[in-house]
Amino acid sequence: MAKWKLYGLLLILLLLSGAGFYGYRWYLNTAELFHNAKANESLAGKYIFLDEALQSERSRCIEFIAQQQGDFSSFAYCQKFIEWADALLNLEP
C-alpha cells in the first residue's frame, strides 16, 4: 500500500511541476506580447505624426499650384512632392 502512495505522490508532484512550468511559460509569453504591443503603439504614434505631416504638406502644395503664383522652383517642388505623396499613399494596403 505504501508503494501506491509513493507513486501517487510522485504523480501529483509531476503534475504540479508541469502546471508550474506551463504557467511560467505563459507568463513569459504574455510579458513578451505586452512589450511588443507597447513598442508597436509607439511606432503607430510616430506613423500618425508622419502621415499628418505628409497630408499637410500635400494640401499646401495643392493649394500653391491652384494659386498659379510663385516661382518655378517652388512649383516644381510641389509638383514632384504631390507625385511622390500619391505614389506613397497608393502603397498602403
N, CA, C and O atoms as a GROMACS GRO file, in nm:
protein
  372
    1MET      N    1   0.082  -0.119   0.000
    1MET     CA    2   0.000   0.000   0.000
    1MET      C    3   0.087   0.126   0.000
    1MET      O    4   0.049   0.226  -0.061
    2ALA      N    5   0.200   0.123   0.066
    2ALA     CA    6   0.290   0.238   0.072
    2ALA      C    7   0.348   0.268  -0.066
    2ALA      O    8   0.379   0.383  -0.098
    3LYS      N    9   0.362   0.161  -0.148
    3LYS     CA   10   0.416   0.179  -0.282
    3LYS      C   11   0.320   0.263  -0.366
    3LYS      O   12   0.366   0.348  -0.443
    4TRP      N   13   0.190   0.242  -0.354
    4TRP     CA   14   0.091   0.319  -0.430
    4TRP      C   15   0.086   0.464  -0.383
    4TRP      O   16   0.066   0.555  -0.463
    5LYS      N   17   0.106   0.484  -0.254
    5LYS     CA   18   0.109   0.621  -0.203
    5LYS      C   19   0.229   0.697  -0.260
    5LYS      O   20   0.218   0.814  -0.295
    6LEU      N   21   0.342   0.629  -0.269
    6LEU     CA   22   0.463   0.690  -0.324
    6LEU      C   23   0.442   0.726  -0.471
    6LEU      O   24   0.478   0.835  -0.514
    7TYR      N   25   0.383   0.634  -0.549
    7TYR     CA   26   0.355   0.662  -0.691
    7TYR      C   27   0.251   0.774  -0.705
    7TYR      O   28   0.265   0.859  -0.793
    8GLY      N   29   0.152   0.776  -0.622
    8GLY     CA   30   0.051   0.882  -0.625
    8GLY      C   31   0.112   1.017  -0.592
    8GLY      O   32   0.081   1.118  -0.656
    9LEU      N   33   0.200   1.019  -0.491
    9LEU     CA   34   0.268   1.143  -0.455
    9LEU      C   35   0.359   1.191  -0.567
    9LEU      O   36   0.364   1.310  -0.595
   10LEU      N   37   0.429   1.100  -0.631
   10LEU     CA   38   0.515   1.136  -0.744
   10LEU      C   39   0.433   1.189  -0.862
   10LEU      O   40   0.474   1.283  -0.929
   11LEU      N   41   0.317   1.127  -0.886
   11LEU     CA   42   0.230   1.172  -0.993
   11LEU      C   43   0.178   1.313  -0.965
   11LEU      O   44   0.177   1.397  -1.054
   12ILE      N   45   0.136   1.338  -0.842
   12ILE     CA   46   0.088   1.472  -0.806
   12ILE      C   47   0.201   1.574  -0.817
   12ILE      O   48   0.180   1.685  -0.865
   13LEU      N   49   0.321   1.537  -0.774
   13LEU     CA   50   0.437   1.626  -0.784
   13LEU      C   51   0.470   1.655  -0.930
   13LEU      O   52   0.502   1.769  -0.965
   14LEU      N   53   0.463   1.554  -1.014
   14LEU     CA   54   0.489   1.572  -1.156
   14LEU      C   55   0.384   1.663  -1.220
   14LEU      O   56   0.419   1.750  -1.300
   15LEU      N   57   0.257   1.643  -1.186
   15LEU     CA   58   0.151   1.728  -1.241
   15LEU      C   59   0.165   1.872  -1.195
   15LEU      O   60   0.146   1.965  -1.273
   16LEU      N   61   0.198   1.893  -1.068
   16LEU     CA   62   0.215   2.028  -1.016
   16LEU      C   63   0.336   2.098  -1.080
   16LEU      O   64   0.328   2.216  -1.113
   17SER      N   65   0.446   2.025  -1.098
   17SER     CA   66   0.562   2.087  -1.162
   17SER      C   67   0.532   2.118  -1.309
   17SER      O   68   0.578   2.220  -1.360
   18GLY      N   69   0.458   2.032  -1.377
   18GLY     CA   70   0.418   2.059  -1.516
   18GLY      C   71   0.330   2.181  -1.524
   18GLY      O   72   0.347   2.265  -1.613
   19ALA      N   73   0.234   2.193  -1.432
   19ALA     CA   74   0.146   2.309  -1.431
   19ALA      C   75   0.225   2.437  -1.400
   19ALA      O   76   0.198   2.542  -1.457
   20GLY      N   77   0.320   2.426  -1.309
   20GLY     CA   78   0.404   2.542  -1.277
   20GLY      C   79   0.489   2.585  -1.396
   20GLY      O   80   0.501   2.704  -1.423
   21PHE      N   81   0.546   2.489  -1.466
   21PHE     CA   82   0.626   2.520  -1.585
   21PHE      C   83   0.540   2.584  -1.692
   21PHE      O   84   0.582   2.681  -1.756
   22TYR      N   85   0.420   2.530  -1.714
   22TYR     CA   86   0.328   2.587  -1.813
   22TYR      C   87   0.289   2.730  -1.775
   22TYR      O   88   0.286   2.818  -1.860
   23GLY      N   89   0.260   2.752  -1.647
   23GLY     CA   90   0.224   2.887  -1.601
   23GLY      C   91   0.339   2.985  -1.620
   23GLY      O   92   0.316   3.100  -1.658
   24TYR      N   93   0.461   2.941  -1.593
   24TYR     CA   94   0.578   3.026  -1.611
   24TYR      C   95   0.597   3.062  -1.758
   24TYR      O   96   0.625   3.177  -1.791
   25ARG      N   97   0.583   2.964  -1.847
   25ARG     CA   98   0.595   2.990  -1.991
   25ARG      C   99   0.483   3.083  -2.040
   25ARG      O  100   0.506   3.170  -2.123
   26TRP      N  101   0.363   3.064  -1.988
   26TRP     CA  102   0.251   3.151  -2.024
   26TRP      C  103   0.280   3.294  -1.980
   26TRP      O  104   0.255   3.388  -2.055
   27TYR      N  105   0.334   3.311  -1.860
   27TYR     CA  106   0.368   3.444  -1.810
   27TYR      C  107   0.473   3.510  -1.898
   27TYR      O  108   0.460   3.627  -1.932
   28LEU      N  109   0.578   3.436  -1.934
   28LEU     CA  110   0.683   3.492  -2.019
   28LEU      C  111   0.628   3.532  -2.156
   28LEU      O  112   0.663   3.637  -2.208
   29ASN      N  113   0.543   3.449  -2.213
   29ASN     CA  114   0.484   3.479  -2.343
   29ASN      C  115   0.394   3.603  -2.334
   29ASN      O  116   0.397   3.688  -2.423
   30THR      N  117   0.316   3.614  -2.228
   30THR     CA  118   0.229   3.730  -2.210
   30THR      C  119   0.311   3.856  -2.190
   30THR      O  120   0.276   3.961  -2.244
   31ALA      N  121   0.419   3.848  -2.114
   31ALA     CA  122   0.505   3.965  -2.093
   31ALA      C  123   0.569   4.009  -2.225
   31ALA      O  124   0.581   4.129  -2.250
   32GLU      N  125   0.610   3.915  -2.307
   32GLU     CA  126   0.669   3.948  -2.437
   32GLU      C  127   0.565   4.013  -2.529
   32GLU      O  128   0.596   4.111  -2.598
   33LEU      N  129   0.444   3.960  -2.530
   33LEU     CA  130   0.338   4.020  -2.611
   33LEU      C  131   0.307   4.162  -2.565
   33LEU      O  132   0.285   4.251  -2.648
   34PHE      N  133   0.305   4.184  -2.435
   34PHE     CA  134   0.280   4.317  -2.381
   34PHE      C  135   0.390   4.414  -2.422
   34PHE      O  136   0.362   4.528  -2.460
   35HIS      N  137   0.515   4.369  -2.415
   35HIS     CA  138   0.629   4.453  -2.456
   35HIS      C  139   0.619   4.488  -2.604
   35HIS      O  140   0.642   4.603  -2.642
   36ASN      N  141   0.587   4.390  -2.688
   36ASN     CA  142   0.572   4.415  -2.832
   36ASN      C  143   0.457   4.510  -2.861
   36ASN      O  144   0.466   4.593  -2.951
   37ALA      N  145   0.348   4.498  -2.785
   37ALA     CA  146   0.235   4.588  -2.805
   37ALA      C  147   0.272   4.731  -2.772
   37ALA      O  148   0.231   4.823  -2.842
   38LYS      N  149   0.349   4.751  -2.666
   38LYS     CA  150   0.394   4.886  -2.629
   38LYS      C  151   0.484   4.944  -2.738
   38LYS      O  152   0.472   5.062  -2.771
   39ALA      N  153   0.574   4.862  -2.793
   39ALA     CA  154   0.662   4.909  -2.899
   39ALA      C  155   0.582   4.945  -3.024
   39ALA      O  156   0.610   5.046  -3.088
   40ASN      N  157   0.484   4.863  -3.058
   40ASN     CA  158   0.401   4.891  -3.175
   40ASN      C  159   0.316   5.015  -3.155
   40ASN      O  160   0.290   5.089  -3.250
   41GLU      N  161   0.271   5.038  -3.032
   41GLU     CA  162   0.193   5.157  -3.002
   41GLU      C  163   0.278   5.282  -3.024
   41GLU      O  164   0.229   5.383  -3.075
   42SER      N  165   0.404   5.276  -2.984
   42SER     CA  166   0.494   5.388  -3.004
   42SER      C  167   0.518   5.413  -3.153
   42SER      O  168   0.518   5.528  -3.198
   43LEU      N  169   0.537   5.305  -3.228
   43LEU     CA  170   0.557   5.319  -3.373
   43LEU      C  171   0.433   5.375  -3.441
   43LEU      O  172   0.443   5.454  -3.535
   44ALA      N  173   0.316   5.334  -3.394
   44ALA     CA  174   0.191   5.384  -3.453
   44ALA      C  175   0.178   5.534  -3.430
   44ALA      O  176   0.131   5.606  -3.518
   45GLY      N  177   0.217   5.582  -3.314
   45GLY     CA  178   0.213   5.725  -3.287
   45GLY      C  179   0.304   5.802  -3.380
   45GLY      O  180   0.268   5.910  -3.428
   46LYS      N  181   0.423   5.747  -3.405
   46LYS     CA  182   0.516   5.813  -3.498
   46LYS      C  183   0.459   5.810  -3.640
   46LYS      O  184   0.472   5.907  -3.714
   47TYR      N  185   0.396   5.700  -3.678
   47TYR     CA  186   0.337   5.690  -3.811
   47TYR      C  187   0.225   5.792  -3.830
   47TYR      O  188   0.215   5.856  -3.935
   48ILE      N  189   0.142   5.809  -3.728
   48ILE     CA  190   0.032   5.905  -3.737
   48ILE      C  191   0.087   6.046  -3.754
   48ILE      O  192   0.035   6.125  -3.833
   49PHE      N  193   0.194   6.078  -3.679
   49PHE     CA  194   0.256   6.211  -3.690
   49PHE      C  195   0.309   6.232  -3.832
   49PHE      O  196   0.288   6.338  -3.891
   50LEU      N  197   0.379   6.132  -3.886
   50LEU     CA  198   0.434   6.146  -4.022
   50LEU      C  199   0.324   6.154  -4.126
   50LEU      O  200   0.335   6.230  -4.223
   51ASP      N  201   0.218   6.077  -4.108
   51ASP     CA  202   0.107   6.080  -4.202
   51ASP      C  203   0.040   6.216  -4.202
   51ASP      O  204   0.005   6.269  -4.308
   52GLU      N  205   0.021   6.275  -4.085
   52GLU     CA  206  -0.040   6.408  -4.077
   52GLU      C  207   0.050   6.513  -4.142
   52GLU      O  208   0.001   6.602  -4.212
   53ALA      N  209   0.182   6.503  -4.120
   53ALA     CA  210   0.274   6.597  -4.182
   53ALA      C  211   0.273   6.583  -4.334
   53ALA      O  212   0.276   6.683  -4.406
   54LEU      N  213   0.267   6.460  -4.382
   54LEU     CA  214   0.262   6.434  -4.526
   54LEU      C  215   0.134   6.492  -4.586
   54LEU      O  216   0.139   6.558  -4.691
   55GLN      N  217   0.021   6.468  -4.522
   55GLN     CA  218  -0.106   6.521  -4.572
   55GLN      C  219  -0.108   6.674  -4.569
   55GLN      O  220  -0.162   6.737  -4.660
   56SER      N  221  -0.050   6.732  -4.466
   56SER     CA  222  -0.046   6.877  -4.454
   56SER      C  223   0.037   6.939  -4.566
   56SER      O  224  -0.006   7.036  -4.630
   57GLU      N  225   0.155   6.884  -4.592
   57GLU     CA  226   0.241   6.936  -4.698
   57GLU      C  227   0.178   6.913  -4.836
   57GLU      O  228   0.191   6.997  -4.925
   58ARG      N  229   0.112   6.801  -4.853
   58ARG     CA  230   0.044   6.772  -4.980
   58ARG      C  231  -0.069   6.874  -5.004
   58ARG      O  232  -0.085   6.924  -5.115
   59SER      N  233  -0.146   6.903  -4.900
   59SER     CA  234  -0.253   7.002  -4.913
   59SER      C  235  -0.197   7.141  -4.943
   59SER      O  236  -0.252   7.214  -5.025
   60ARG      N  237  -0.086   7.176  -4.877
   60ARG     CA  238  -0.024   7.305  -4.902
   60ARG      C  239   0.024   7.316  -5.047
   60ARG      O  240   0.008   7.420  -5.111
   61CYS      N  241   0.081   7.208  -5.098
   61CYS     CA  242   0.129   7.209  -5.236
   61CYS      C  243   0.013   7.217  -5.335
   61CYS      O  244   0.023   7.286  -5.437
   62ILE      N  245  -0.095   7.147  -5.308
   62ILE     CA  246  -0.212   7.153  -5.397
   62ILE      C  247  -0.266   7.295  -5.401
   62ILE      O  248  -0.302   7.345  -5.508
   63GLU      N  249  -0.274   7.361  -5.285
   63GLU     CA  250  -0.320   7.499  -5.280
   63GLU      C  251  -0.223   7.593  -5.352
   63GLU      O  252  -0.266   7.686  -5.421
   64PHE      N  253  -0.093   7.569  -5.338
   64PHE     CA  254   0.007   7.653  -5.404
   64PHE      C  255  -0.004   7.642  -5.556
   64PHE      O  256   0.003   7.743  -5.625
   65ILE      N  257  -0.022   7.521  -5.606
   65ILE     CA  258  -0.035   7.502  -5.751
   65ILE      C  259  -0.166   7.563  -5.801
   65ILE      O  260  -0.170   7.618  -5.911
   66ALA      N  261  -0.271   7.554  -5.722
   66ALA     CA  262  -0.401   7.610  -5.763
   66ALA      C  263  -0.396   7.763  -5.773
   66ALA      O  264  -0.470   7.821  -5.852
   67GLN      N  265  -0.310   7.828  -5.694
   67GLN     CA  266  -0.298   7.974  -5.699
   67GLN      C  267  -0.231   8.022  -5.828
   67GLN      O  268  -0.255   8.134  -5.871
   68GLN      N  269  -0.150   7.939  -5.888
   68GLN     CA  270  -0.076   7.971  -6.010
   68GLN      C  271   0.009   8.096  -5.992
   68GLN      O  272   0.021   8.178  -6.083
   69GLN      N  273   0.066   8.109  -5.876
   69GLN     CA  274   0.158   8.220  -5.847
   69GLN      C  275   0.279   8.164  -5.777
   69GLN      O  276   0.271   8.059  -5.714
   70GLY      N  277   0.391   8.232  -5.785
   70GLY     CA  278   0.512   8.190  -5.717
   70GLY      C  279   0.621   8.157  -5.816
   70GLY      O  280   0.602   8.163  -5.938
   71ASP      N  281   0.737   8.121  -5.762
   71ASP     CA  282   0.850   8.092  -5.850
   71ASP      C  283   0.846   7.948  -5.900
   71ASP      O  284   0.777   7.862  -5.846
   72PHE      N  285   0.924   7.926  -6.005
   72PHE     CA  286   0.921   7.796  -6.073
   72PHE      C  287   0.976   7.684  -5.984
   72PHE      O  288   0.924   7.572  -5.989
   73SER      N  289   1.077   7.712  -5.904
   73SER     CA  290   1.136   7.606  -5.820
   73SER      C  291   1.036   7.555  -5.716
   73SER      O  292   1.030   7.436  -5.689
   74SER      N  293   0.958   7.646  -5.659
   74SER     CA  294   0.855   7.603  -5.564
   74SER      C  295   0.746   7.523  -5.634
   74SER      O  296   0.694   7.425  -5.580
   75PHE      N  297   0.711   7.565  -5.755
   75PHE     CA  298   0.611   7.493  -5.832
   75PHE      C  299   0.660   7.352  -5.866
   75PHE      O  300   0.587   7.254  -5.852
   76ALA      N  301   0.786   7.343  -5.910
   76ALA     CA  302   0.843   7.211  -5.944
   76ALA      C  303   0.852   7.122  -5.820
   76ALA      O  304   0.823   7.003  -5.827
   77TYR      N  305   0.891   7.182  -5.706
   77TYR     CA  306   0.897   7.105  -5.582
   77TYR      C  307   0.760   7.049  -5.547
   77TYR      O  308   0.746   6.931  -5.517
   78CYS      N  309   0.659   7.135  -5.551
   78CYS     CA  310   0.524   7.092  -5.515
   78CYS      C  311   0.472   6.986  -5.611
   78CYS      O  312   0.405   6.891  -5.570
   79GLN      N  313   0.501   7.003  -5.738
   79GLN     CA  314   0.456   6.904  -5.836
   79GLN      C  315   0.520   6.768  -5.808
   79GLN      O  316   0.450   6.666  -5.809
   80LYS      N  317   0.650   6.765  -5.782
   80LYS     CA  318   0.720   6.639  -5.751
   80LYS      C  319   0.674   6.582  -5.617
   80LYS      O  320   0.660   6.460  -5.603
   81PHE      N  321   0.649   6.669  -5.520
   81PHE     CA  322   0.605   6.621  -5.389
   81PHE      C  323   0.468   6.555  -5.399
   81PHE      O  324   0.445   6.450  -5.338
   82ILE      N  325   0.378   6.614  -5.474
   82ILE     CA  326   0.244   6.556  -5.490
   82ILE      C  327   0.254   6.421  -5.560
   82ILE      O  328   0.184   6.327  -5.522
   83GLU      N  329   0.338   6.410  -5.662
   83GLU     CA  330   0.358   6.281  -5.730
   83GLU      C  331   0.412   6.177  -5.633
   83GLU      O  332   0.365   6.063  -5.630
   84TRP      N  333   0.512   6.218  -5.554
   84TRP     CA  334   0.571   6.126  -5.457
   84TRP      C  335   0.470   6.084  -5.350
   84TRP      O  336   0.461   5.966  -5.315
   85ALA      N  337   0.394   6.181  -5.299
   85ALA     CA  338   0.296   6.152  -5.194
   85ALA      C  339   0.186   6.060  -5.248
   85ALA      O  340   0.144   5.967  -5.179
   86ASP      N  341   0.141   6.085  -5.370
   86ASP     CA  342   0.038   5.998  -5.428
   86ASP      C  343   0.089   5.856  -5.446
   86ASP      O  344   0.017   5.760  -5.421
   87ALA      N  345   0.214   5.843  -5.491
   87ALA     CA  346   0.273   5.709  -5.507
   87ALA      C  347   0.286   5.641  -5.371
   87ALA      O  348   0.261   5.521  -5.358
   88LEU      N  349   0.326   5.717  -5.269
   88LEU     CA  350   0.340   5.660  -5.135
   88LEU      C  351   0.204   5.620  -5.078
   88LEU      O  352   0.192   5.514  -5.016
   89LEU      N  353   0.103   5.702  -5.098
   89LEU     CA  354  -0.030   5.670  -5.045
   89LEU      C  355  -0.091   5.550  -5.116
   89LEU      O  356  -0.171   5.479  -5.056
   90ASN      N  357  -0.054   5.526  -5.242
   90ASN     CA  358  -0.105   5.409  -5.314
   90ASN      C  359  -0.040   5.280  -5.269
   90ASN      O  360  -0.091   5.172  -5.300
   91LEU      N  361   0.072   5.288  -5.196
   91LEU     CA  362   0.139   5.168  -5.145
   91LEU      C  363   0.071   5.112  -5.023
   91LEU      O  364   0.088   4.993  -4.992
   92GLU      N  365  -0.006   5.194  -4.952
   92GLU     CA  366  -0.070   5.148  -4.829
   92GLU      C  367  -0.177   5.044  -4.862
   92GLU      O  368  -0.248   5.056  -4.962
   93PRO      N  369  -0.188   4.942  -4.776
   93PRO     CA  370  -0.289   4.837  -4.802
   93PRO      C  371  -0.430   4.886  -4.778
   93PRO      O  372  -0.526   4.810  -4.795
   0.00000   0.00000   0.00000
